[in-house]
Amino acid sequence: MSDTAADVIGKVLDRGGNPDDVLAALTEAGMPVLEPLSELEPLWLPATPHGLALVRHAARLTVEGQTRDEIAAELKKSRRSVQRYLAAATHYGLLTTQPRKRSPR
């Protein structure tokens, strides 16, 4: 009788294994294992020049120190859309620097 995923995971945990050990054991047992989400692309990437322009604009505003709410107001988009734009910007390497602190006006 073949082991279930629960059996495989239980054996690894009984040996004091870590999450990488669990994934390796599941793979060795012939069970499908997905890559961790942090290693995958964002679920949405811009498909149009306009979408890419919004990603770049949101990234620039973030680097300038604006909050997501401020960016959403300026772009006239929802906060969720701004999160998507910033995830795409991170994927494209547009947000590799720390945001600058906003100077008081």
BASE-338850 format. One record per residue: residue number from 1; x, z, y of N, C-alpha, C in turn. Coordinates in Angstrom, 1 decimal. Example, Ala and Ser with C-alpha at 12.3 -4.5 7.8 and 13.67 -1.06 7.14 Angstrom:
BEGIN
{1,{13.2,7.8,-5.7},{12.3,7.8,-4.5},{13.2,7.8,-3.3}}
{2,{12.8,7.1,-2.2},{13.7,7.1,-1.1},{12.9,7.9,0.0}}
# end
This chain:
BEGIN
{1,{0.8,0.0,-1.2},{0.0,0.0,0.0},{0.9,0.0,1.2}}
{2,{0.6,-0.8,2.2},{1.4,-0.9,3.4},{1.0,0.2,4.4}}
{3,{2.0,0.5,5.2},{1.8,1.6,6.2},{0.9,1.0,7.4}}
{4,{0.1,1.9,8.0},{-0.6,1.6,9.2},{0.3,1.9,10.4}}
{5,{-0.1,1.4,11.5},{0.6,1.7,12.7},{0.8,3.2,12.9}}
{6,{-0.3,3.9,12.7},{-0.2,5.4,12.8},{0.8,6.0,11.9}}
{7,{0.9,5.5,10.6},{1.9,6.0,9.7},{3.3,5.7,10.2}}
{8,{3.5,4.5,10.7},{4.9,4.2,11.2},{5.2,5.0,12.4}}
{9,{4.3,5.2,13.3},{4.6,6.0,14.5},{4.8,7.5,14.1}}
{10,{4.0,8.0,13.2},{4.2,9.4,12.7},{5.5,9.6,12.1}}
{11,{6.0,8.7,11.2},{7.3,8.8,10.6},{8.4,8.8,11.7}}
{12,{8.3,8.0,12.7},{9.4,8.0,13.7},{9.3,9.3,14.5}}
{13,{8.2,9.7,14.8},{8.1,11.0,15.6},{8.5,12.2,14.8}}
{14,{8.3,12.2,13.5},{8.7,13.3,12.6},{10.2,13.3,12.6}}
{15,{10.9,12.2,12.8},{12.4,12.2,12.8},{12.9,12.5,14.2}}
{16,{12.0,12.7,15.2},{12.4,13.0,16.5},{12.7,11.8,17.3}}
{17,{12.1,10.6,17.0},{12.4,9.4,17.6},{11.8,9.3,19.0}}
{18,{12.3,8.4,19.8},{11.9,8.2,21.2},{11.0,6.9,21.2}}
{19,{10.4,6.6,22.4},{9.5,5.4,22.4},{10.2,4.1,22.0}}
{20,{11.5,3.9,22.3},{12.2,2.7,21.8},{12.2,2.7,20.3}}
{21,{12.5,3.8,19.7},{12.5,3.9,18.2},{11.1,3.5,17.6}}
{22,{10.1,4.0,18.3},{8.7,3.7,17.8},{8.5,2.1,17.9}}
{23,{8.8,1.5,19.0},{8.6,0.1,19.2},{9.5,-0.7,18.1}}
{24,{10.7,-0.3,17.9},{11.5,-0.9,16.9},{11.0,-0.8,15.5}}
{25,{10.5,0.4,15.2},{9.9,0.6,13.9},{8.6,-0.2,13.7}}
{26,{7.8,-0.3,14.7},{6.6,-1.1,14.6},{7.0,-2.6,14.4}}
{27,{8.0,-3.1,15.1},{8.4,-4.5,15.0},{9.0,-4.7,13.6}}
{28,{9.8,-3.8,13.1},{10.3,-3.9,11.7},{9.2,-3.9,10.7}}
{29,{8.1,-3.2,10.9},{7.0,-3.2,10.0},{6.2,-4.4,10.1}}
{30,{6.5,-5.4,11.0},{5.8,-6.6,11.1},{4.5,-6.5,12.0}}
{31,{4.5,-5.5,12.8},{3.3,-5.3,13.6},{3.6,-5.9,15.0}}
{32,{2.6,-6.5,15.6},{2.8,-7.1,16.9},{3.1,-6.0,18.0}}
{33,{4.1,-6.2,18.8},{4.4,-5.3,19.9},{4.6,-6.1,21.2}}
{34,{3.9,-5.6,22.2},{4.0,-6.3,23.5},{5.1,-5.7,24.3}}
{35,{5.7,-6.5,25.2},{6.7,-6.0,26.1},{6.1,-4.9,27.0}}
{36,{6.9,-3.9,27.4},{6.4,-3.0,28.4},{6.0,-3.7,29.7}}
{37,{4.9,-3.3,30.4},{4.4,-4.0,31.5},{5.4,-4.1,32.6}}
{38,{6.3,-3.1,32.8},{7.3,-3.2,33.8},{8.2,-4.4,33.7}}
{39,{8.3,-5.0,32.5},{9.2,-6.1,32.3},{8.5,-7.4,32.4}}
{40,{7.2,-7.4,32.6},{6.4,-8.6,32.7},{6.2,-9.0,34.2}}
{41,{5.8,-10.2,34.4},{5.4,-10.6,35.7},{4.2,-9.9,36.2}}
{42,{4.0,-9.8,37.5},{2.7,-9.3,38.0},{1.5,-10.1,37.4}}
{43,{0.4,-9.5,37.3},{-0.8,-10.2,36.8},{-1.2,-11.4,37.7}}
{44,{-0.8,-11.4,39.0},{-1.2,-12.4,39.9},{0.0,-12.9,40.7}}
{45,{0.2,-14.1,40.7},{1.3,-14.7,41.6},{0.6,-15.8,42.4}}
{46,{1.0,-16.1,43.6},{0.4,-17.1,44.4},{0.5,-18.5,43.8}}
{47,{-0.5,-19.3,43.9},{-0.5,-20.6,43.4},{-0.6,-21.7,44.5}}
{48,{-0.7,-21.2,45.7},{-0.8,-22.2,46.8},{0.2,-21.8,47.9}}
{49,{0.5,-22.7,48.8},{1.4,-22.4,49.9},{0.8,-21.3,50.8}}
{50,{-0.5,-21.3,51.0},{-1.1,-20.3,51.8},{-0.9,-18.9,51.1}}
{51,{-1.1,-18.8,49.8},{-0.9,-17.5,49.1},{0.5,-17.1,49.2}}
{52,{1.5,-18.0,49.1},{2.9,-17.6,49.2},{3.2,-17.1,50.6}}
{53,{2.6,-17.7,51.6},{2.8,-17.3,53.0},{2.2,-15.9,53.2}}
{54,{1.1,-15.6,52.6},{0.6,-14.2,52.7},{1.5,-13.2,52.0}}
{55,{2.1,-13.6,50.9},{3.0,-12.7,50.2},{4.2,-12.4,51.1}}
{56,{4.8,-13.5,51.7},{5.9,-13.3,52.6},{5.6,-12.5,53.9}}
{57,{4.4,-12.7,54.4},{3.9,-12.0,55.6},{3.8,-10.5,55.2}}
{58,{3.1,-10.2,54.1},{3.0,-8.8,53.7},{4.3,-8.1,53.5}}
{59,{5.3,-8.9,52.9},{6.6,-8.3,52.6},{7.3,-8.0,54.0}}
{60,{7.2,-8.9,54.9},{7.8,-8.7,56.2},{7.3,-7.5,56.9}}
{61,{5.9,-7.3,56.9},{5.3,-6.2,57.5},{5.7,-4.9,56.8}}
{62,{5.9,-4.9,55.5},{6.3,-3.7,54.8},{7.7,-3.3,55.2}}
{63,{8.6,-4.3,55.3},{10.0,-4.1,55.7},{10.0,-3.5,57.1}}
{64,{9.1,-4.0,58.0},{9.0,-3.4,59.3},{8.4,-2.0,59.4}}
{65,{7.9,-1.5,58.3},{7.4,-0.1,58.2},{5.9,0.1,58.2}}
{66,{5.2,-1.0,58.2},{3.7,-0.8,58.2},{3.2,-0.3,56.9}}
{67,{2.1,0.4,56.9},{1.5,0.9,55.7},{0.6,-0.2,55.1}}
{68,{0.2,0.1,53.9},{-0.7,-0.9,53.2},{-2.0,-1.1,54.0}}
{69,{-2.5,0.0,54.5},{-3.8,-0.1,55.3},{-3.6,-0.9,56.5}}
{70,{-2.4,-0.7,57.2},{-2.1,-1.5,58.4},{-2.0,-3.0,58.1}}
{71,{-1.3,-3.3,57.0},{-1.1,-4.6,56.5},{-2.4,-5.3,56.2}}
{72,{-3.3,-4.5,55.5},{-4.6,-5.1,55.1},{-5.4,-5.4,56.4}}
{73,{-5.3,-4.5,57.4},{-6.1,-4.8,58.7},{-5.5,-6.0,59.4}}
{74,{-4.2,-6.2,59.4},{-3.6,-7.3,60.1},{-3.9,-8.6,59.4}}
{75,{-3.8,-8.6,58.0},{-4.1,-9.8,57.3},{-5.6,-10.1,57.0}}
{76,{-6.4,-9.1,57.4},{-7.8,-9.2,57.2},{-8.1,-9.4,55.7}}
{77,{-7.4,-8.6,54.9},{-7.6,-8.6,53.4},{-7.8,-7.2,52.9}}
{78,{-8.3,-7.1,51.7},{-8.5,-5.8,51.1},{-7.2,-5.1,50.8}}
{79,{-7.3,-3.8,50.6},{-6.0,-3.1,50.3},{-5.6,-3.5,48.9}}
{80,{-6.5,-3.8,48.0},{-6.1,-4.3,46.6},{-5.4,-5.7,46.7}}
{81,{-5.9,-6.5,47.6},{-5.2,-7.8,47.8},{-3.8,-7.6,48.3}}
{82,{-3.6,-6.7,49.2},{-2.3,-6.4,49.7},{-1.4,-5.9,48.6}}
{83,{-1.9,-5.0,47.7},{-1.1,-4.5,46.6},{-0.6,-5.7,45.7}}
{84,{-1.5,-6.7,45.5},{-1.1,-7.9,44.8},{-0.1,-8.7,45.5}}
{85,{-0.2,-8.8,46.8},{0.8,-9.6,47.6},{2.2,-8.9,47.5}}
{86,{2.2,-7.5,47.6},{3.4,-6.8,47.5},{4.0,-6.8,46.1}}
{87,{3.2,-6.8,45.1},{3.7,-6.9,43.7},{4.4,-8.3,43.5}}
{88,{3.8,-9.3,44.1},{4.4,-10.7,44.0},{5.7,-10.7,44.8}}
{89,{5.7,-10.1,46.0},{6.9,-10.0,46.8},{8.0,-9.3,46.1}}
{90,{7.7,-8.3,45.4},{8.8,-7.6,44.7},{9.3,-8.5,43.6}}
{91,{8.4,-9.1,42.9},{8.8,-10.1,41.8},{9.7,-11.2,42.3}}
{92,{9.4,-11.7,43.5},{10.2,-12.7,44.1},{11.5,-12.2,44.8}}
{93,{11.7,-10.9,44.8},{12.9,-10.3,45.4},{12.8,-10.2,46.9}}
{94,{11.6,-10.3,47.5},{11.5,-10.1,48.9},{11.5,-8.7,49.4}}
{95,{11.4,-7.8,48.5},{11.3,-6.3,48.9},{12.5,-5.6,48.2}}
{96,{13.7,-6.0,48.5},{14.8,-5.3,47.9},{15.4,-4.3,48.8}}
{97,{15.0,-4.2,50.0},{15.6,-3.2,50.9},{14.6,-2.2,51.2}}
{98,{15.1,-1.0,51.7},{14.2,0.1,52.0},{13.4,-0.3,53.3}}
{99,{12.1,0.0,53.4},{11.4,-0.3,54.6},{12.0,0.5,55.8}}
{100,{12.1,-0.1,57.0},{12.6,0.6,58.1},{11.5,1.5,58.6}}
{101,{12.0,2.6,59.2},{11.0,3.6,59.8},{10.5,3.0,61.1}}
{102,{9.2,3.1,61.3},{8.6,2.6,62.5},{9.0,3.4,63.7}}
{103,{9.4,2.8,64.8},{9.8,3.5,66.0},{8.6,3.9,66.8}}
{104,{8.6,5.1,67.3},{7.4,5.6,68.1},{7.2,4.7,69.3}}
{105,{6.0,4.5,69.7},{5.7,3.6,70.8},{5.5,4.4,72.1}}
# end
